[in-house]
Amino acid sequence: MTETDRIGVSLLLLRIGVFVVMLVWTLDKFINPGHAAAVYEKFYLIGGLGREVMYAIGIIELIILAGFVCGAWKRLTYGTVLALHAISTFSSYKQYLAPYDGTNILFFAAWPMLAACIALYLLRDRDTLLSLKAGE
């Protein structure tokens, strides 16, 4: 396997891995909108979001994630996924200050994923394996 092939496979695996995590959180907005609304209230300080708002956010996220996993419109989709995950990571700062309280240690998994999002964004032009050419 050439270096180019190894890079391509690595970036594809990162893209799929990030997609899976983001998809689970996006589906939460449809499966358990009350939980999703509680997350927005606790971590983003945005309260009072109802089921319909969670569905709308979920639909927008699904569209972005579809483009992301297909490798389309990379500047937009990879950048949006990076921004969404960065906001999520930084909004959890209180959990990082008390890592051994409750399940706070699990929040540290956000950091390697943030690094993966940054790597994907910076290397988006080299992420071509199973990637659409749309909107490059």
Long-range contacts (C-beta under 8 A, 24 or more apart in sequence): 7-123, 7-126, 8-126, 8-127, 8-128, 8-129, 9-129, 11-119, 11-120, 11-123, 11-126, 11-127, 11-129, 12-127, 12-129, 12-130, 12-131, 14-116, 14-119, 14-120, 15-68, 15-69, 15-71, 15-120, 15-127, 16-69, 17-113, 17-116, 18-68, 18-81, 18-85, 18-113, 18-116, 18-117, 18-120, 19-65, 19-68, 19-69, 21-113, 22-61, 22-65, 22-68, 22-81, 22-84, 22-85, 23-65, 25-88, 26-58, 26-61, 26-62, 26-65, 27-58, 29-54, 29-55, 29-57, 29-58, 29-61, 30-54, 30-55, 30-58, 43-88, 43-91, 43-92, 44-87, 44-91, 67-134, 67-135, 70-131, 70-132, 70-134, 71-127, 71-128, 71-130, 71-131, 71-132, 72-131, 72-132, 72-133, 72-134, 72-135, 73-134, 73-135, 74-124, 74-125, 74-127, 74-131, 74-135, 74-136, 75-124, 75-135, 76-135, 78-117, 78-120, 78-121, 78-124, 79-121, 81-117, 81-120, 82-114, 82-117, 82-118, 82-120, 82-121, 85-110, 85-113, 85-114, 85-117, 86-114, 86-117, 89-113, 89-114
